Amino acid sequence: MKLFDRRKPIQALQSQHVEGGLRRSLGWPHLVALGVGAIVGTGIYTLIGEGADKAGPAVLLSFGIAGLVCVFAGLAYAELASMMPAAGSAYAYSYAALGETIAWVVGWSLILEYSVVCSAVAVGWSGYAVGFLEAANVHLPHALVAGPHAGGVINLPAVIIVAMVAGLLAIGTRESAAVNAVLVVIKITALLAFIAVAAPHFDFAHFQPFAPYGFGAVEDGDIKRGVMAAAAIIFFAFYGFDAVSTAAEEAKRPERDLPIGILGSMVICVILYIAVAATAVGALPFEQFAKSKEPLAHILRTLQQPWLAGVVGLAAVIAMPTVILAFLYGQSRIFFAMARDGLLPQRLAVVNKRTGSPLLMTGLTAIAVAGIAAFFPLGEIAALANAGTLCAFIAVGAALMALRLHEPSRARPYRAPLAFLVGTATILGCAYLFISLQGRTIVYFFLWNGVGLAIYWLFARRASVLGKAKRA
């Protein structure tokens, strides 16, 4: 059988929302807030410490490299989302441009990405929540705030926050978006306050030596260090913009709102991240915050700003769930799209008439996410999420170029500039980040997709709606 033998017509993707689709209730401000809410979270509040541990002061360069790769990917996403305003994100674009088999691999990788991202953020949130409570002299049993890897039994705060976010999503998409917008404002305000207070302590001596572990990802014991090793982890901090593309069927004017949401959220967050990273390293030697579970709050406490450290910690506790909300939302929409296409059980693609959202899918996704967050550590979770995302971004770069070749005259409400340069840069940049991941992470990723391909050939290919139509 040919790998590219089943391509879903773009017309079908453009019209899918008409019959049994999702409710169009989101404007571009909602989508920008969704993107910023998804991007600004564990990556800058927590993973800046892990990045500094791998790259030293050159973590600033790691942020720049990861952000640049995501800018290229964002341009590709913006064009494809404006052409195909349907739920499914990179999975849907791959289905139309590259065929069903690759679309399955991308969808299966996105399942990994979104589920694991939600879990990673829940674990990061738990670290800030426990730190905030301990600063207020409220001490929880260690067995209930850490998984087995850290000598505990279960990370109960992580489970609780996933359940609360899932409950909010069950109320309705527009209501969730309104709450998300408020929390995003709180989160950005806290980061700006960190910059304002820490910047006066800036010392260029903290940037020497700038890259103590070198540029490339080099094995150092059982981990990789270097600028690219840090970029491969920090990449986790940027890619929430793809959650905006999963809202395509709920955007009021997708041809306008989606590009604004994707590119607007990326620009805001790249500028904010680099400013925060530079301030953090300039304010304190990286060794002093690299191992902290709440590095920004730790920096402020070291600078004798305990009150503001408490405020930043509280802002993280309040606002980091916006990332869980955005990715749990996106995951349920990707599941929805795959189920509607018959690649997952179609009964999972039922839309609740009252809320206009897939309640069953949201609930099942939340259970899986909570299970991962309860027992696994942040670093391993984030790295595995990155592997799935990098695969999806490579497919989006390829889909952009494939459709420019195969359907050059099709209407594109937003056209990416220098499309073949954008597509090539996306593919090469993501491939380099992928090989910079830990070796075991790459192995786990291929094992995950090996299982996925077995499911596809044994079940999903025969159950596919498109496949049934071709056989009829």
Phi, psi and omega in degrees: 000141181283144183292329186252028189280346181234105175245132181281127180301138180299327179301323180294320178293324182290334185253001187297330185290345185292314182259110175066026183271188182272161185279131179278106185222004186245131173263179184295327176299321176299319184288322175298316179295322177298316180295313179296321178298323180284324186280310184278108181188235184304326183303312183269328181283330187234310187287350175299329177292314178295323179295318179295325178296329182271331187238349186069208180302336179291002173303333176299318177292324178299318177298317180296317181294312179298320179294321180295317177300319181290330176296315177299314179298322180297322176297318178294316178301317184299316179295312184293322180294323179290331178283322187232077183283069181229152176299149177127340174055225185300330176300313181294319181294320179294324180298319182282327188259326191241350176105166189293320183298312179292323177300320178298313180301317179295314179299318179295322177291324178292326174301316177299311183303303189292318179297315184286325176299312179304318180294317181297317180293323177298320177293317177298319178298319179301319179300316179291320181296315179294319178299318179296317180294320180293325176296335177265015178064032173249113187248121179264151179300133182302326182299336184258000182237010180211147177281178181302330180297336183248020177083008177257195179247311182206142177272082186294320177302324179295321179294318183296317183292324176297317180297320180294318179293319178299321177297321178296316179296328180293335180293321180155155185292312183295320179296318178297320181295323179294315177297319180301317182299319179296315181293327178297318178300317179299316184295315180291322178301320179295319179293320177295323177295321177300314180299315183298321184276323183278333184302321179298343180266009184299132180222116182298340179297335180290349180265009180244128350289147187291315183235075185296339182251009178084183184269305184289164178281113184240137179296131176227090188072237181259012177229166174257141176233164181125168182302315183287327176297319177292319179299323180295330176275316182295335175313327177306330185285345189253333200274013178298345182298337180290343174295332178298320182293336177288346180270013187304319183283351180250003176280138181293314178232081189301327182295335177257315189291323184293310177301320179296316181296316183291305185285325179297314180294325180294313182299313180302315188282325178298314179298314183295317182297313182296322178296316180293316181297316180296319179294318182298311181292323179291331184278333186208138175306137189300331181299335185279344178234359186297329185263359184284144175282345179224070191300320182293316177295323178298317178300315182294322177295321178295328179275015179062042176235059185298326181295313180292327176301319177295322179295314179297318178298318179294320178298321177296317180299318182285317194258338179300332176301346176298329177292316178300317180300312184296317184280326175295321174300308182297319180299315181296328180286325177291316174304316180301313182296317180293323178291321179297328178277358178087000181280342167235164180308127188292338179294344177284349183266025180277131179260128179292130185292328183285314185266342184070023182226160181276089187295316182299316181295321178298318180294315180295320178297317181298321179297316180296316181297315180297323179296318178294314182297330185293331193233352187244152182280157185299312185301313180296320182295313182298318181297318181292323176298320180298322180299316179295320181292317180299321176300314181296319181294322176300318179295323179294318176299318179292321180295321178303311182288322181298317181287330174296327179280313187279327183225065185293335185267357181293143181299133177232098180305326171236128179249122176294135178290143177049060190304318183287329173292316179299313181297315180295316180297322177298312182295310183292319179297316180291323179296319179294318177296322181298312182287349177274353177289164175303144180303318182293328178296317178297319179298314180300321180298314181290328174296317178301314181286335173297316176298318180299317180294325177297317178297320181298310184288331182274329185231300194296321183299319180285331181275349183305133177299318180295320179296318178297320180295323180289329180281338184291000000 
